[in-house]
Amino acid sequence: ATALAEWAPSDDGRYLAYGVQDGGTDWRTLKVVDATTGAELPDRVEWVKFSAIAWKPDGSGFFYSRFAKPDESAKFQSLNLNQQVWFHKVGTAQDADTMVYATPDRPKLGHGATVTDDGKWLVITSAQGTDPKVDVTIAPLTVSGVGTPRALITGLANNWDFAGTVGSKFWFVTDKDAPKGRIVSVDVAAKSPKFAPVVAQDTDTLVGASLVGKRLIVAYLGDAKSEAQLFELNGKRVGRVPLPDIGTAAGFGGKTGDAESFYTFTGFSTPATVYRYDSATNTARIVFQPKLAFDPAAFETQQVFYPSKDGTKIPMFIVRKKGDAGPASTLLYGYGGFNISMTPGFSATRLAWLDAGGVLAIANLRGGGEYGKAWHDAGKRAQKQNVFDDFIAAGEYLIAAGITSKAQLAIQGGSNGGLLVGAVVNQRPDLFAAALPAVG
């Protein structure tokens, strides 16, 4: 029961650092491989959990996040307190690692580190719990080590996603004063750094941005469907990034000095296709497309908006074979939490269900991230009942619209969605014929 977890190659491609996960635990053991020979190096880094792997540009080592070694009896029971950022030099024992950042006065904070493309800065993002509210600390990187960390953003009041740098100028995606997201910049070399607006909030939800080449690739969710736009670094809009259809695009990573990026695109009946994208010309071409034993055009995706108990309009994708009509066995899936958006994606098992004549429905419930911070907040804590009401209303809609019947409606959800399914079968046992609550 051993699985490959996080992994990251050094910039020069010489080394690969990777995490090993045993028995489903969140603990990781980091190891290093020489990518040229395939030989595993003696490096072994333990007590790593909830961590990225961020290499120094020269490939000499990487930054990671870890906890103190717990007592053996508390290995799988101790609280996640006092996480620290460390640096590991390749070819040395973990005992020689250097601690870079810690907050012993705030033990509940978790920390993640990334290195800027130019190798000049370490960016540390700190959060408490799962809410997307973070502090940001930066530290200069030199050949000899890491400079003194200094706080750039404090207060744990908003989300700040790092998008890239040019010299001392940083770009961030934030929901501060913009529940659907906006992009700002700041010159950290200024005596009193101030954030300047770059890309304003739009009607669609801004879900990410990356600085590739000399432009910003900005990803949006428009009614739970992927869209992407290209901007100059000053915020001037260049145009829409070409996406082939209704679906989900992911990727768009790249280097500040390199215009090349890659992204995948997938839909309910379209397996992931990889595109090479040039931010200088705003053009894309297919790099990899899987060979298919079926015709994606034989299936259709419809998006509807139905009213929940309080009148809020909730979007839902309905997928089935083209030409099928009338009540049919329907699988309704939901999640509704943790700011996670349910977007179109391919699944072979779901396709088998569709091919057999079934209907797939995906409801975009409150609590997710489809419409930004306000949508997320409307489905958590004291507002959690909204999520259950949204899901119940989805089932009622599918029956009222003649898509299915009570005797043909099954519901499914996992993790937070398992909690969801458990709640609604208790609140409305008359509405569903079958329920699949997984790992609630």
Residue pairs with C-beta under 8 A, 6 or more apart in sequence:
1 22
1 23
1 24
2 20
2 21
2 22
2 23
3 20
3 21
3 22
3 24
4 18
4 19
4 20
4 21
5 18
5 19
5 20
5 21
5 28
6 18
6 19
6 28
6 51
6 52
6 53
7 16
7 17
7 18
7 19
7 53
8 16
8 17
8 18
8 52
8 53
8 54
8 55
8 62
9 15
9 16
9 17
9 35
9 55
10 16
10 17
10 55
10 59
10 62
11 55
11 57
11 59
12 58
12 59
13 35
14 34
14 35
14 36
14 59
15 32
15 33
15 34
15 35
15 41
15 55
15 59
15 90
16 32
16 33
16 35
17 30
17 31
17 32
17 53
17 55
17 62
18 30
18 31
18 32
18 33
18 53
19 28
19 29
19 30
19 31
19 48
19 51
19 53
20 28
20 29
20 30
20 31
21 27
21 28
22 29
25 76
26 49
26 50
27 46
27 47
27 48
27 49
27 75
28 48
28 49
28 51
29 44
29 45
29 46
29 48
30 43
30 44
30 45
30 46
30 48
30 53
30 64
30 88
31 40
31 41
31 43
31 44
31 45
32 40
32 41
32 43
32 90
33 39
33 40
33 41
34 40
34 41
41 90
41 91
42 91
43 88
43 90
43 91
43 92
44 94
45 64
45 66
45 88
45 94
45 97
46 66
46 69
46 94
47 66
47 67
47 68
47 69
47 70
48 64
48 65
48 66
49 65
49 66
49 67
49 80
49 83
50 65
50 80
50 83
50 110
50 112
51 64
51 65
51 66
51 112
52 63
52 64
52 65
52 112
52 113
52 114
53 62
53 63
53 64
54 62
54 63
54 64
54 113
54 114
54 115
54 122
55 61
55 62
55 63
55 115
56 62
56 63
56 87
56 115
56 119
56 141
57 115
57 118
57 119
58 119
58 143
59 90
60 89
60 90
61 87
61 88
61 89
61 90
62 87
62 88
62 90
63 85
63 86
63 87
63 88
63 100
63 113
63 115
63 122
64 85
64 86
64 88
64 113
65 83
65 84
65 85
65 86
65 110
65 111
65 112
65 113
66 83
66 84
66 86
67 80
67 81
67 82
67 83
67 84
68 82
70 78
71 78
80 110
81 107
81 108
82 102
82 103
82 104
82 107
83 109
83 110
83 111
84 99
84 100
84 101
84 102
84 111
85 99
85 100
85 101
85 102
85 111
85 113
85 124
86 97
86 98
86 99
86 100
87 97
87 98
87 100
87 145
87 146
88 94
88 97
89 96
89 97
98 145
98 146
100 113
100 122
100 139
100 146
100 149
101 111
101 113
101 124
101 137
101 139
101 149
103 109
103 111
103 126
106 128
108 128
108 129
109 126
109 127
109 128
109 135
110 126
110 127
110 128
111 124
111 125
111 126
112 124
112 125
112 126
113 122
113 123
113 124
113 125
114 122
114 123
114 125
114 162
115 121
115 122
115 123
115 141
116 122
116 123
116 164
116 165
117 164
117 165
117 211
117 255
117 256
117 257
118 165
118 167
118 256
119 141
120 140
120 141
120 165
120 167
121 138
121 139
121 140
121 141
121 165
122 138
122 139
122 140
122 141
122 146
122 149
123 136
123 137
123 138
123 162
123 170
124 136
124 137
124 138
124 139
124 149
125 134
125 135
125 136
125 160
125 162
126 134
126 135
126 136
126 137
126 156
127 133
127 134
127 135
127 156
128 156
130 338
132 159
132 175
132 339
133 156
133 157
133 158
133 159
134 153
134 156
134 158
134 159
134 160
135 151
135 153
135 154
135 155
135 156
136 151
136 152
136 153
136 160
136 162
136 172
137 149
137 150
137 151
137 152
138 149
138 150
138 152
138 170
138 188
139 146
139 147
139 148
139 149
139 150
140 146
140 147
141 147
152 170
152 186
152 188
152 193
153 160
157 176
158 174
158 175
158 176
159 173
159 174
159 175
159 373
160 172
160 173
160 174
160 176
161 172
161 173
161 174
161 208
161 209
162 170
162 171
162 172
163 171
163 172
163 173
163 183
163 209
163 210
163 211
163 216
164 170
164 171
164 210
164 211
164 212
164 216
164 256
165 171
165 211
165 256
166 211
166 233
166 256
167 189
168 187
168 188
168 189
169 185
169 186
169 187
169 188
170 185
170 186
170 187
170 188
171 183
171 184
171 185
171 198
171 209
171 211
171 216
171 233
172 183
172 184
172 185
172 186
172 195
173 181
173 182
173 183
173 206
173 208
173 209
174 181
174 182
174 183
174 184
175 181
175 182
175 372
175 373
178 200
178 201
179 201
179 372
179 373
179 374
180 201
180 202
180 203
180 204
180 205
180 206
180 371
180 372
180 373
181 201
181 205
181 206
181 207
181 372
182 197
182 198
182 199
182 200
182 201
182 206
183 197
183 198
183 199
183 206
183 209
183 216
183 218
183 231
183 235
184 195
184 196
184 197
184 198
185 195
185 196
185 198
185 233
186 193
186 194
186 195
186 196
187 193
197 235
198 216
198 231
198 233
198 234
198 235
199 206
199 209
199 216
199 218
199 231
199 235
200 235
202 220
204 220
204 221
204 222
204 227
205 220
205 221
205 222
205 369
205 370
205 371
205 372
205 375
206 218
206 219
206 220
207 219
207 220
207 221
207 341
207 369
208 218
208 219
208 252
209 216
209 217
209 218
209 219
210 216
210 217
210 252
210 253
210 254
210 261
211 233
211 256
212 252
212 253
212 254
212 255
212 256
212 258
212 259
212 260
212 261
212 279
213 254
213 256
213 257
213 258
213 259
213 260
213 279
213 280
214 232
214 233
214 256
214 259
214 279
214 280
215 230
215 231
215 232
215 233
215 238
215 259
215 279
215 280
216 230
216 231
216 232
216 233
217 228
217 229
217 230
217 241
217 252
217 254
217 261
217 277
217 279
218 228
218 229
218 230
218 231
219 226
219 227
219 228
219 249
219 252
220 226
220 227
220 228
220 229
221 227
221 341
221 343
221 369
221 370
221 371
223 303
223 315
223 370
224 303
224 315
224 317
224 341
224 342
224 343
224 344
224 364
224 370
225 246
225 247
225 248
225 303
225 343
225 344
226 243
226 247
226 248
226 249
226 250
226 265
226 343
227 240
227 241
227 243
228 240
228 241
228 243
228 249
228 252
228 263
229 237
229 238
229 239
229 240
229 241
230 237
230 238
230 239
230 240
230 241
230 279
230 282
231 237
231 238
232 238
238 282
239 282
241 249
241 277
241 282
241 284
242 282
242 283
242 284
243 249
243 265
244 265
244 273
245 265
245 267
245 270
246 267
246 301
246 303
246 344
247 265
247 266
247 267
247 268
247 270
247 343
247 344
247 345
248 265
248 266
248 267
248 343
248 344
248 345
249 263
249 264
249 265
250 263
250 264
251 261
251 262
251 263
251 264
252 261
252 262
252 263
252 277
253 261
253 262
254 260
254 261
254 262
254 279
259 278
259 279
259 280
259 281
260 276
260 277
260 278
260 279
261 276
261 277
261 278
261 279
262 274
262 275
262 276
262 277
262 287
263 274
263 275
263 277
263 284
264 272
264 273
264 274
264 275
265 272
265 273
265 275
266 272
266 273
266 344
266 345
266 346
267 296
267 301
267 344
267 345
267 346
268 299
268 301
268 317
268 319
268 344
268 345
268 346
268 350
268 354
268 360
269 294
269 296
269 298
269 299
269 301
269 319
269 346
269 351
269 354
270 296
270 346
271 290
271 292
271 346
272 290
272 346
273 286
273 288
273 289
273 290
274 286
274 287
274 288
274 289
275 284
275 285
275 286
275 287
276 284
276 285
276 287
277 283
277 284
278 284
294 351
294 355
297 322
298 321
298 322
299 319
299 320
299 321
299 322
299 351
299 354
300 319
300 320
300 321
300 322
301 317
301 318
301 319
301 344
302 317
302 318
302 319
303 315
303 316
303 317
303 318
304 315
304 316
304 318
304 397
304 401
305 313
305 314
305 315
305 316
306 313
306 314
306 316
306 393
306 394
306 397
307 313
307 314
307 393
308 314
308 366
308 386
308 389
308 390
308 393
309 389
309 392
309 393
310 386
310 389
312 366
312 378
312 386
312 390
314 363
314 364
314 365
314 366
314 390
314 393
314 394
315 363
315 364
315 370
316 361
316 362
316 363
316 364
316 394
316 397
317 344
317 360
317 361
317 362
317 364
318 359
318 360
318 361
318 398
318 403
319 350
319 354
319 359
319 360
319 361
319 362
320 328
320 354
320 358
320 359
320 360
321 354
321 355
321 357
324 357
324 359
326 402
327 402
327 403
327 404
327 405
327 408
328 357
328 358
328 359
328 403
328 404
328 408
329 357
329 358
329 359
329 404
329 408
329 410
330 358
330 359
330 360
330 361
330 398
330 403
330 404
330 408
330 409
330 410
331 350
331 353
331 358
331 359
331 360
331 361
331 410
331 411
331 412
332 361
332 363
332 391
332 394
332 395
332 398
332 409
332 410
332 411
332 412
333 342
333 360
333 361
333 362
333 363
333 411
333 412
333 413
333 417
334 342
334 362
334 363
334 365
334 387
334 390
334 391
334 394
334 411
334 413
334 417
334 420
334 421
335 342
335 365
335 367
335 368
335 413
335 414
335 415
335 416
335 417
335 420
336 363
336 365
336 366
336 367
336 368
336 379
336 387
336 390
336 391
336 416
336 417
336 420
337 367
337 368
337 379
337 380
337 387
337 416
337 417
337 420
338 367
338 368
338 416
339 368
339 369
339 376
340 368
340 369
340 416
341 364
341 368
341 369
341 370
342 362
342 363
342 364
342 365
342 368
342 370
344 362
350 360
353 360
354 360
359 398
359 403
359 404
361 394
361 398
361 403
363 390
363 391
363 394
364 370
365 379
365 387
365 390
365 391
365 394
365 420
366 375
366 376
366 378
366 379
366 383
366 386
366 387
366 390
367 375
367 376
367 378
367 379
367 380
367 384
367 386
367 387
367 416
368 375
368 376
368 379
369 375
369 376
377 383
378 386
379 386
379 387
379 390
387 420
388 420
388 423
388 424
388 427
391 411
391 420
391 424
392 424
392 427
392 428
392 431
395 409
395 411
395 424
395 428
395 431
395 432
396 431
398 404
398 409
399 405
399 406
399 409
399 431
406 430
406 431
406 432
406 433
407 433
408 433
409 431
409 432
409 433
409 434
410 432
410 433
410 434
410 435
410 436
411 421
411 424
411 425
411 432
411 434
411 435
411 436
412 421
412 435
412 436
412 438
413 419
413 420
413 421
413 436
413 437
413 438
414 438
414 439
415 438
415 439
415 440
417 438
418 437
418 438
418 439
418 440
419 437
419 440
420 437
421 435
421 436
421 437
421 440
422 437
422 440
424 431
424 432
425 432
425 435
425 437
